[in-house]
Structures are given as structure tokens and as C-alpha cells.
Amino acid sequence: MKPTPPGTPIVPLPLPLPLPFASGGSGAGNASDRLAELESENARLRDLLAAAGRLAEFGRFAAQQIHELRQPLFAIKGLGQLLLEKEQAEMDEVMDFARHIVDQSERLTALVSDLRQMAMPAPRNMKRRSEVGAVLVRVSSLLDFRLRKRATLRTYIAPDVPPVAASPQALEQIFINLLANALDAVAGVPSAVIQVRARALPENPGLAEVSVADNGSGIAKAVRSRLFETFFTTKGDEQGTGLGLAVSREIARSMGGDLVLLDEPGQWEEPAVTVFRLTLPVSQEL
């Protein structure tokens, strides 16, 4: 490039003109369309975040179920080896071994079915209606092995709890996250107890409430304000993903409810230290 001779006037380059609105539409119309696009994109991102949270929890759940899967496998192998080692076996003994093998095989089938259901994405157009008690029973069975090893689970389901406006799979994901966190919180605690209480809200007939309490070591005040941040975890990189609570709150809010950590545990049947409260709108579907 040649240098500019001295005294040559500098001509400023023209500034870029603002982009016009698309032809055939007003500014207000385009703003409305853009807002609709942003809302659609936010909904898509929420779905992706929920899927990521479910996948992360599935990974943790699968790792924890390995021991549970090994038990019936070892039992089947042991029974088969005993039969092979016998030169002669009475028919009654063979039939008894066969019954045990069938029982253990059914246990394996149930465990694999649980893993498969957790891994499957939520079906489209699923009804947004769930019975809290039924979903809680299923989640309890999924976490049965960890519960038996670490804590006593006590549930208090009020008889007048109405169905809530949440798909069973979405509600299951929230419950798994809350109960898994509670199990982590009570690890190593003597006489560990996790309590779940579901009730209708007399002061707000349009809402139902589910609270999950544990008697673990509690949550430090310094991190309470960050608990629901995406990817924030107090468990370390190997044990926590930082998605469980963030995704659970996002799911609850997308359905018109909320998930909060209570400042005080309140009154419980047994002493409680940490309490999360989930509120969801009552379902209007039949």
C-alpha cells in the first residue's frame, strides 16, 4: 500500500446502515416473531438440560446398580456349578435349584428393565398428570439397594393429595435427584433417616407440596445460594454433576411449580436437618 501524501484530505468511510426490517412486516411484528423464536429456543434448551440431567443421573444409577446385578448372577452361577458337581441328583433337589435360578433370573430382568426405563427419553405427548404416591413407590424401588444400605425411608402421603400437573417421568426425575442427594447427605450418619411428605395446600388449593428431608450433616450457608446453579456441586467432580438440582428446579418451574431449599426444616416425625420443598400445580386433566 502506498503512503498517503502529506496534505491529502482524509475521507471517512461510510458507516454501515442499520438493517431494515423484513419487507412486508412492521417493527412490532418482527419483534413479536423474534420473541416467539427466543421462547422456542429457551424451551428447546430446557429440554436439552433436562435430558442431560437425566442422562447424568442414569450414569450414576447404573454404576450403583452393578453390585445389585452381580448378586443374582453369582447365585445363578453357583447353583449351576453345584448341579454340575453332583454325579447324581434327586429330582426334588434339581427342581428346587431350578426354581431358585428362575427367581434370580426374574430379578435380573426387573433390574435391566429399570435401567432401560431410566435411559429412555420421555415420550412425546405424554399426559401431564401423575399420582405422587405411585411415582414415589417406583422411585423407592429403583433406589432400593442404596436405601437398604444407607438409610431408612419414611413416607407420609396425605390421603387428599390430588394428582399433579407433571408427567410421571418428569416427576420421577425430580424424586430421583432429591432422594439420591439425600442418600449422599446421610452417608456415614448413624441411624440415617430420609422422610418424604406429600400433602395438598389448604391455603392454595391449586397446589400440592412434596417435601424431602434428611438428617445428614446439612448444607453450609456459604453455598446455599449457589445450590441451584447449573454445574455447581459440593460433591466433587467424581461424584456430582451439578445438574440434579438445577434440572429439577427447571422442570418444576416449567410446569408452574417450584423447588426450594427451606431455611428451617420445620416439624417432622423424626429430626430433620435439610429439607427441599417441591410445589406443583394440581392437574386439571381427567
C-alpha atoms as one frame of an Amber mdcrd trajectory, in Angstrom:
protein
   0.000   0.000   0.000   1.368   3.459  -0.969   1.689   6.030   1.830  -0.801
   8.911   1.779   0.888  12.120   0.514   1.010  14.953   3.064  -1.951  17.304
   2.931  -4.313  14.759   1.357  -7.729  15.113   2.999  -8.937  12.012   4.834
 -12.351  10.898   3.623 -14.182   8.935   6.313 -15.596   5.600   5.298 -19.382
   5.432   5.280 -20.904   3.818   8.371 -22.953   0.679   7.805 -26.649   1.379
   7.628 -28.969  -0.386  10.049 -30.558  -3.470   8.599 -34.125  -2.829   7.532
 -36.985  -4.950   8.831 -38.040  -7.709   6.529 -40.303  -6.483   3.813 -43.972
  -6.854   4.415 -43.790  -6.649   8.218 -43.814  -3.949  10.825 -41.181  -3.462
  13.517 -43.622  -4.611  16.175 -44.461  -7.723  14.188 -40.835  -8.670  13.751
 -40.134  -8.082  17.435 -43.029 -10.372  18.289 -41.729 -13.050  15.926 -38.244
 -12.735  17.407 -39.649 -13.072  20.922 -41.516 -16.229  19.879 -38.278 -17.627
  18.419 -36.404 -16.896  21.636 -39.103 -18.565  23.730 -38.988 -21.614  21.467
 -35.203 -21.732  21.752 -35.409 -21.435  25.543 -37.874 -24.324  25.633 -35.518
 -26.411  23.485 -32.579 -25.621  25.770 -34.652 -26.552  28.822 -35.440 -29.911
  27.207 -31.753 -30.477  26.438 -30.775 -29.592  30.005 -33.393 -31.956  31.413
 -32.161 -34.723  29.103 -28.567 -34.097  30.184 -29.583 -34.240  33.831 -31.463
 -37.488  33.303 -28.509 -38.989  31.439 -26.110 -37.950  34.205 -28.343 -39.470
  36.866 -28.724 -42.607  34.766 -24.936 -42.972  34.691 -24.721 -42.684  38.460
 -27.653 -45.046  38.925 -26.182 -47.646  36.558 -22.841 -47.559  38.372 -24.591
 -48.065  41.701 -26.676 -50.959  40.335 -23.635 -53.002  39.276 -23.435 -54.677
  42.694 -27.158 -55.395  42.626 -26.811 -57.019  39.191 -23.901 -59.177  40.314
 -25.796 -60.809  43.168 -28.325 -62.788  41.071 -25.618 -63.565  38.503 -23.412
 -65.091  41.196 -26.383 -67.012  42.587 -27.271 -68.460  39.174 -23.643 -69.406
  38.516 -23.293 -71.003  41.952 -26.459 -73.085  41.577 -25.370 -74.252  38.138
 -21.928 -75.260  39.422 -23.470 -77.230  42.278 -25.603 -79.170  39.831 -22.609
 -79.887  37.586 -20.530 -81.149  40.506 -23.155 -83.671  41.570 -22.735 -87.075
  39.992 -26.310 -87.863  40.847 -29.040 -85.510  41.962 -32.540 -86.191  43.147
 -35.330 -84.697  41.088 -36.683 -82.709  44.046 -33.256 -81.109  44.509 -32.977
 -80.296  40.803 -36.440 -78.720  40.804 -35.571 -76.658  43.864 -32.384 -75.366
  42.197 -34.350 -74.622  39.035 -36.882 -72.540  40.991 -34.053 -70.514  42.553
 -32.490 -69.944  39.131 -35.818 -68.727  37.729 -36.308 -66.391  40.698 -32.849
 -64.879  40.256 -33.382 -64.551  36.505 -36.603 -62.613  37.114 -34.717 -60.336
  39.480 -32.158 -59.660  36.743 -34.943 -58.948  34.254 -36.514 -56.425  36.625
 -33.182 -54.656  37.205 -32.440 -54.416  33.488 -35.970 -53.133  32.878 -35.426
 -50.406  35.479 -32.192 -49.341  33.783 -33.828 -49.360  30.362 -36.742 -47.235
  31.511 -34.428 -44.680  33.086 -32.378 -44.459  29.895 -35.371 -43.959  27.601
 -36.307 -40.371  26.708 -39.710 -39.134  27.755 -42.303 -39.988  25.097 -43.822
 -37.065  23.262 -47.377 -36.013  24.081 -47.213 -37.737  27.467 -50.096 -36.767
  29.723 -49.106 -34.203  32.327 -50.808 -35.985  35.207 -49.168 -38.012  37.968
 -50.153 -39.662  41.211 -47.453 -38.650  43.686 -47.688 -41.838  45.735 -47.380
 -44.158  42.732 -44.324 -42.341  41.355 -42.702 -42.321  44.793 -43.190 -46.095
  45.128 -41.482 -46.639  41.789 -38.537 -44.365  42.644 -38.162 -46.106  46.005
 -37.885 -49.457  44.227 -35.278 -48.041  41.840 -33.182 -46.841  44.781 -33.971
 -49.837  46.982 -30.412 -51.166  47.106 -28.922 -47.835  48.204 -31.734 -47.245
  50.685 -31.241 -50.651  52.305 -27.533 -49.969  52.723 -27.644 -46.365  53.913
 -30.935 -45.114  55.335 -34.484 -45.705  56.450 -37.071 -44.139  54.149 -40.282
 -42.922  55.765 -43.128 -41.608  53.626 -46.176 -39.639  54.696 -48.665 -39.326
  51.838 -51.825 -37.466  52.833 -54.981 -39.196  51.574 -56.236 -35.993  49.950
 -53.160 -35.357  47.779 -54.544 -34.646  44.301 -52.843 -35.699  41.048 -50.290
 -33.100  39.960 -49.757 -31.500  36.551 -46.492 -33.289  35.754 -45.665 -36.233
  33.547 -44.748 -39.352  35.566 -41.279 -39.382  34.008 -40.602 -35.728  34.873
 -41.774 -36.235  38.457 -39.697 -39.412  38.688 -36.605 -37.497  37.601 -37.126
 -34.875  40.309 -37.706 -37.506  43.002 -34.628 -39.500  41.966 -32.474 -36.369
  42.134 -33.815 -35.357  45.560 -33.603 -38.834  47.094 -30.155 -39.507  45.605
 -28.917 -36.222  47.094 -30.434 -37.129  50.445 -28.695 -40.520  50.346 -25.377
 -38.804  49.676 -26.052 -36.384  52.544 -26.635 -39.149  55.117 -23.665 -41.300
  54.085 -21.908 -42.374  57.260 -24.583 -40.915  59.550 -25.728 -43.313  62.310
 -29.480 -44.004  62.215 -29.847 -42.159  58.904 -33.450 -41.293  58.038 -34.940
 -39.779  54.887 -38.506 -38.540  55.125 -40.880 -37.674  52.288 -44.130 -35.856
  52.964 -46.796 -35.088  50.356 -49.887 -33.011  51.024 -52.366 -30.641  49.487
 -52.017 -26.968  50.413 -55.181 -25.735  52.147 -54.067 -22.121  51.721 -53.676
 -22.697  47.968 -55.993 -25.425  46.604 -54.328 -25.184  43.200 -51.004 -26.522
  44.501 -49.673 -29.738  46.006 -46.464 -29.951  48.035 -43.845 -32.691  48.350
 -41.023 -32.209  50.871 -37.895 -34.355  51.173 -35.975 -34.193  54.465 -32.806
 -35.866  55.689 -30.829 -35.900  58.948 -27.419 -35.575  57.305 -24.696 -33.061
  58.050 -26.589 -30.181  56.442 -25.617 -27.618  53.814 -23.179 -24.821  54.600
 -24.688 -21.330  54.476 -21.868 -20.178  52.198 -23.064 -22.432  49.345 -26.827
 -22.371  49.823 -27.342 -19.520  47.380 -25.499 -21.457  44.646 -27.114 -24.886
  45.037 -29.395 -24.464  42.037 -26.717 -23.135  39.698 -26.039 -25.349  36.693
 -22.852 -27.425  37.134 -22.328 -26.284  40.736 -21.705 -29.238  43.058 -20.413
 -29.752  46.575 -19.635 -33.438  45.953 -16.523 -33.148  43.820 -16.167 -33.846
  40.113 -16.184 -37.637  40.504 -19.431 -37.876  42.468 -21.515 -34.918  41.361
 -22.502 -33.393  38.024 -24.037 -30.158  39.269 -27.147 -30.841  37.172 -29.560
 -32.609  39.515 -30.967 -29.667  41.462 -30.685 -27.199  38.577 -32.605 -29.507
  36.247 -35.167 -30.416  38.910 -35.961 -26.769  39.620 -36.175 -26.006  35.887
 -38.601 -28.905  35.368 -40.733 -27.778  38.313 -40.857 -24.169  37.118 -41.648
 -25.149  33.537 -44.785 -26.845  34.906 -45.837 -23.864  37.012 -44.306 -25.044
  40.289 -41.029 -24.530  42.119 -38.289 -26.262  44.094 -36.648 -24.531  47.050
 -34.334 -25.286  49.960 -36.015 -24.340  53.231 -34.130 -22.130  55.683 -35.567
 -24.120  58.591 -36.603 -27.797  58.488 -39.855 -27.299  60.401 -41.734 -30.021
  62.258 -41.189 -33.659  61.282 -41.948 -37.050  62.759 -38.207 -37.558  63.244
 -35.423 -34.945  63.486 -34.539 -33.378  60.129 -31.655 -31.130  59.102 -32.098
 -30.372  55.389 -35.457 -30.023  53.635 -36.243 -29.433  49.963 -39.819 -28.443
  49.115 -41.353 -29.138  45.713 -44.614 -27.456  44.765 -46.591 -28.390  41.661
 -49.951 -27.294  40.292 -52.871 -29.667  40.677 -53.759 -31.453  37.448 -56.914
 -30.492  35.641 -56.731 -33.489  33.279 -59.151 -36.348  33.682
